[in-house]
Amino acid sequence: MVDAIKTTINRLEPTKGRATESRPATAGSVPGAGVPSADSVEVSAAASTKSHMRLAEAPPVDSEAVRKIKDAISRGAYPVDVERISEALMDAYRDMKA
């Protein structure tokens, strides 16, 4: 569970270092000239709508897993490793600050 939290946090954080695309130099070209300083992406309306429809079809949450966890918590049978959770939260905090 803690690993899932870390994975989610890593997916949400922006990339800290971007790989640069290697292009062959042409005669008379100036390095870096004409190269945009930021990346941009355009998503067509059709692709955007299709993505929204696919997400609306099924929830991104495993309802059965959630039900089992809720049942275990209500019975007092869900194992909670407070030390592990605390460490994961502190690691995530440190990563965000770095």
C-alpha positions in Angstrom: 0.0 0.0 0.0 2.8 2.4 0.9 4.5 1.5 -2.4 1.3 2.4 -4.2 1.3 5.8 -2.5 4.9 6.4 -3.6 4.2 5.3 -7.1 1.2 7.7 -7.3 3.3 10.6 -6.0 6.0 9.9 -8.5 3.5 9.9 -11.3 2.1 13.3 -10.2 5.5 15.0 -9.9 6.8 16.8 -13.0 9.9 15.4 -14.6 13.0 16.9 -12.9 15.3 16.4 -15.9 14.2 16.2 -19.5 16.1 14.3 -22.1 17.0 16.4 -25.1 16.4 15.2 -28.6 19.6 14.8 -30.6 19.5 16.3 -34.1 22.2 16.2 -36.7 23.9 19.6 -37.3 23.5 21.2 -40.7 26.1 23.4 -42.4 25.8 27.0 -41.2 23.4 26.1 -38.4 23.8 27.7 -35.0 23.5 25.3 -32.0 20.2 25.9 -30.2 18.9 28.4 -32.8 15.3 27.8 -33.7 14.9 25.1 -31.1 11.9 25.9 -28.9 12.6 26.2 -25.2 9.5 24.3 -24.1 7.7 21.2 -25.2 4.1 21.5 -26.3 1.4 18.9 -27.0 -2.0 19.3 -28.7 -4.8 16.8 -28.2 -7.5 16.7 -30.8 -11.1 17.1 -29.6 -11.9 13.6 -30.8 -9.1 12.1 -28.8 -10.0 14.0 -25.7 -13.7 13.1 -26.0 -12.7 9.4 -26.6 -10.5 9.4 -23.4 -13.3 10.9 -21.3 -15.8 8.4 -22.6 -13.5 5.5 -21.8 -12.9 6.8 -18.3 -16.6 7.3 -17.7 -17.3 3.6 -18.7 -15.6 2.1 -15.6 -14.4 3.7 -12.4 -10.6 3.8 -12.0 -11.1 2.2 -8.6 -11.3 -1.5 -7.9 -14.6 -1.4 -5.9 -14.2 -5.0 -4.7 -10.7 -4.3 -3.3 -12.1 -1.2 -1.6 -15.0 -3.2 -0.1 -12.6 -5.8 1.3 -10.4 -3.2 2.9 -13.4 -1.4 4.4 -14.6 -4.7 5.8 -11.2 -5.5 7.3 -11.0 -2.1 8.9 -14.4 -2.3 10.4 -13.5 -5.7 11.9 -10.2 -4.4 13.2 -8.3 -6.9 11.0 -6.5 -4.5 8.6 -2.8 -4.4 9.4 -1.5 -0.9 9.8 2.3 -0.4 9.9 2.5 3.2 11.3 6.3 3.3 11.1 6.2 2.3 7.4 3.5 4.8 6.5 5.3 7.6 8.4 8.6 6.9 6.6 6.8 6.8 3.2 5.1 10.2 3.9 8.4 11.7 5.1 10.2 10.4 2.0 7.5 11.8 -0.3 7.8 15.2 1.5 11.5 15.3 1.2 11.3 14.4 -2.5 8.8 17.2 -3.1 11.1 19.7 -1.3 14.2 18.6 -3.3 
